[in-house]
Amino acid sequence: MKKLLLASAVSLGAIMASGSAAYADCAIQNNIELSSLSAGFEAWKSVTDAMAECGNFTAELDQEFRTKQPAAFAADPSLYQIGGVANGTITPLLNEGTIRPLDDLVAAYGQDLSPNQLIRVDGQIMAIAMMVNTQHLMYRHDILDDLGLDVPTTWEEVIITAEAIREADVVQYPLGGTMKAGWNLAQDFNNMFLGYGGSFVNDDGTPNVNTDAGVNALEMMARLTEFMDPEYLVSDSTYVQQQFQQGTIAMANLWASRAAAMDNADESQVVGLVNTAAAPTATPGGAPATTLWWDGVVIAANITDEEAEAAFQVALEGMDAEMVAEHSDDAIWLIPGYEPNRFAEGAIATATASPAPQSYPSSTEMGLMHTALGNQLPAFFTGELSAEETLEAVEAEYLTAAEEAGVL
Amino acid sequence: MKFRTFAAFVGPSIFLMLLFIAAPLVSVFTQSFYLSQPVVESVEVETCTPGFLTQTCTTEVRTQPILDENGRIVRETRFVGLQSYRNVLEPERAWAAISSFDISGLLAIDFWKALRFTLTFTLITLPLVLGVGLAIALAVNNAAKSVRGPVIFVSLLPFIITPVIGALSIRWLFVGDGILTRLMEYYSGTDIAMFAQGWTIEILMLFYRVWHVAPFAFVIFYAGLQTVNTDTVEAAIIDGASRWQRLWYIIVPHLMPLIVFVALIHLMDAYRVFEEIVGFSSQAHVISLQWLTYDFLQPDDSGNRAVSRASASAMLTMIGIVVLLIPLLRKTWRDHRGTR
């Protein structure tokens, strides 16, 4: 019944799943034309498929959603009623006031939601979270067992373990890393920087990355790259996932949402061999060097109340216990009824660690900082600039951008 | 031709050019001197986000734009003169690097890094495209009639492929353990990583662009070869001119207007190099001016776009193209006047 259209063959491709007319498995029957725009990973596919069972619903799953969403929701009426966001991408929607508070709708229909799912900003419920995501350690337990190695808990231990794996020469590269220039590389730095106790901006909005924490983070990352595929500056999450699946790497700090792919027998040669553990800490006794993310649903502001009501009900149908029971391997669900599997261990250990890692600090300043880091950090890894010079360039670009954006 | 007929034919085209080229250009030009920013306020906000079992709530000072009564962001626009150009060019930092002969310091600035690559890319591919295009044209022209059709078809194929798709396919052949990297590793016996350093990526980009554009030069030159005066060529043969002499003294001068034409088109296209950067995801090592403009316009996760810097960078790119084209345009103009 479902028609999959490959909207674009480019790697930035969008996949649209057109709504089916089947009303099975949905408690309500939806009569209002609804559509959603969200990221394109497996969990969103499961959720939007479940929403489509209510009828009159079209889902657009697009990895470039972060670029499209602010403009699409600013239109009046909004081009989509339902949006899929993460803690990083909700900021422009909040800033522009294009999503509506959900308190009334939660009171009317949200009796099955757990309080943990309600994202509150300034006292108002602005989004309903469905899953948590984090970058944590994934490792080949067969290799570590064979070599008699413990699962590393700090990055120093990761280096010792990687050294031992390289000596044993059992895989091509001991480590993988999501260090593609741009967003990915900046995010890797963010994890390590927070792990070393850094904070990105001062209270007055001036940058604060050219510090010991910044230099330590860059130097640790540089030491790690010695154990990686030399093409690490083009390696994104999908590339690292494939390296695992093809058995070319033994360890990586990778997104929890990628774990299920390791047991996908169609793609993976390492079914059952990859385990997850808490993200390593940068300093002994510190918080895991990573950030916590959530993904969830928002409802557009520029639509009628009837549409919002229908959209909210359909969204809840997509995030119900039935869907979780069917797709429990796709994500670390926050939805009641979720039974964690083997892959969830790492994410849960990360989120419940003490001290716990921060949530990704989403703000206008952080958006500017993330871009500046993504643009300037490659110069350090290609050897053009030293760590201090690189961080100086990051701060300079941040200052220019912040002045231009009006926050300084 | 009567003026009215002339105007009727040319009018629609001029109208569209004004609407879609001149007007946006004027708009970009103006925007590069203005800065439009949201009016922001700092407010203390409590945000609650899920942990795995319980929520964590944090109170922090957030910078957020002020909304007017219609729910739109209040923006203010002011004239900033050349500030955006300064932000792109970073003249002080660039001058400090130049005066201390610190090339790597200069190339650490995005604009100059992009300019360096864009110029190298344009100036290296230009002679290669002309040379390879002419070589294919001569080869096809001298091939037996029966094979010409298929040879022309095969030579044109790279030109038909969508640029981004072509770049991506070359990337996939070489990235990681792509089949061609494997092949090179097999023959050389060493571990090769084509995407680990800038110069190998640049070579792949140059190769890709020449492979993609040479067919265009070939088609033009091949058409030109059909109009070479056979009497002159035969006379040259009788005079004992070698193949090289015939090529250099008869065919190349005959094709010269076409060579200038292809060079003009190629300079304009190559200076706007963009698909290669995206296709090869080379931004860690090399970026181009066009990519820089795109990067300024790309919103970050918080929805910020650097429109003013993007406008300035776009204007600088256009100025660059005009500067590159001046020698060729002057030559065409002189030839044009000479034939009158």
Chai-1 contact restraints between the chains, C-beta under 6 A:
chainA,res_idxA,chainB,res_idxB,connection_type,confidence,min_distance_angstrom,max_distance_angstrom,comment,restraint_id
A,T67,B,P299,contact,1.0,0.0,6.0,A-B,restraint_1
A,P70,B,G303,contact,1.0,0.0,6.0,A-B,restraint_2
A,G88,B,D301,contact,1.0,0.0,6.0,A-B,restraint_3
A,T89,B,D301,contact,1.0,0.0,6.0,A-B,restraint_4
A,T91,B,S302,contact,1.0,0.0,6.0,A-B,restraint_5
A,P92,B,S302,contact,1.0,0.0,6.0,A-B,restraint_6
A,P92,B,G303,contact,1.0,0.0,6.0,A-B,restraint_7
A,N95,B,Q64,contact,1.0,0.0,6.0,A-B,restraint_8
A,N95,B,P65,contact,1.0,0.0,6.0,A-B,restraint_9
A,E96,B,I73,contact,1.0,0.0,6.0,A-B,restraint_10
A,G97,B,L67,contact,1.0,0.0,6.0,A-B,restraint_11
A,G97,B,G71,contact,1.0,0.0,6.0,A-B,restraint_12
A,N116,B,P50,contact,1.0,0.0,6.0,A-B,restraint_13
A,N116,B,Q55,contact,1.0,0.0,6.0,A-B,restraint_14
A,R120,B,C48,contact,1.0,0.0,6.0,A-B,restraint_15
A,V121,B,T47,contact,1.0,0.0,6.0,A-B,restraint_16
A,D122,B,V45,contact,1.0,0.0,6.0,A-B,restraint_17
A,A129,B,P50,contact,1.0,0.0,6.0,A-B,restraint_18
A,A181,B,Q283,contact,1.0,0.0,6.0,A-B,restraint_19
A,A181,B,A284,contact,1.0,0.0,6.0,A-B,restraint_20
A,P230,B,A193,contact,1.0,0.0,6.0,A-B,restraint_21
A,P230,B,A196,contact,1.0,0.0,6.0,A-B,restraint_22
A,E231,B,A193,contact,1.0,0.0,6.0,A-B,restraint_23
A,E231,B,F195,contact,1.0,0.0,6.0,A-B,restraint_24
A,E231,B,A196,contact,1.0,0.0,6.0,A-B,restraint_25
A,L233,B,A284,contact,1.0,0.0,6.0,A-B,restraint_26
A,V234,B,F195,contact,1.0,0.0,6.0,A-B,restraint_27
A,V234,B,S281,contact,1.0,0.0,6.0,A-B,restraint_28
A,W294,B,T49,contact,1.0,0.0,6.0,A-B,restraint_29
A,W294,B,P50,contact,1.0,0.0,6.0,A-B,restraint_30
A,L334,B,P50,contact,1.0,0.0,6.0,A-B,restraint_31
A,I348,B,F52,contact,1.0,0.0,6.0,A-B,restraint_32
A,A351,B,G51,contact,1.0,0.0,6.0,A-B,restraint_33
A,A351,B,F52,contact,1.0,0.0,6.0,A-B,restraint_34
A,T352,B,F52,contact,1.0,0.0,6.0,A-B,restraint_35
A,S359,B,T49,contact,1.0,0.0,6.0,A-B,restraint_36
A,S363,B,R62,contact,1.0,0.0,6.0,A-B,restraint_37
A,T364,B,T63,contact,1.0,0.0,6.0,A-B,restraint_38
A,T364,B,S302,contact,1.0,0.0,6.0,A-B,restraint_39
A,G367,B,D300,contact,1.0,0.0,6.0,A-B,restraint_40
A,G367,B,D301,contact,1.0,0.0,6.0,A-B,restraint_41
A,G367,B,S302,contact,1.0,0.0,6.0,A-B,restraint_42
A,G367,B,N304,contact,1.0,0.0,6.0,A-B,restraint_43
A,L368,B,N304,contact,1.0,0.0,6.0,A-B,restraint_44
A,T371,B,D300,contact,1.0,0.0,6.0,A-B,restraint_45
A,P378,B,A284,contact,1.0,0.0,6.0,A-B,restraint_46
A,A379,B,A108,contact,1.0,0.0,6.0,A-B,restraint_47
A,E384,B,S104,contact,1.0,0.0,6.0,A-B,restraint_48
A,E384,B,A108,contact,1.0,0.0,6.0,A-B,restraint_49
A,L385,B,A108,contact,1.0,0.0,6.0,A-B,restraint_50
A,T400,B,N87,contact,1.0,0.0,6.0,A-B,restraint_51
A,E404,B,A306,contact,1.0,0.0,6.0,A-B,restraint_52
A,A405,B,N304,contact,1.0,0.0,6.0,A-B,restraint_53
A,G406,B,Q37,contact,1.0,0.0,6.0,A-B,restraint_54
A,G406,B,P38,contact,1.0,0.0,6.0,A-B,restraint_55
A,G406,B,V40,contact,1.0,0.0,6.0,A-B,restraint_56
A,V407,B,V40,contact,1.0,0.0,6.0,A-B,restraint_57
A,V407,B,T63,contact,1.0,0.0,6.0,A-B,restraint_58
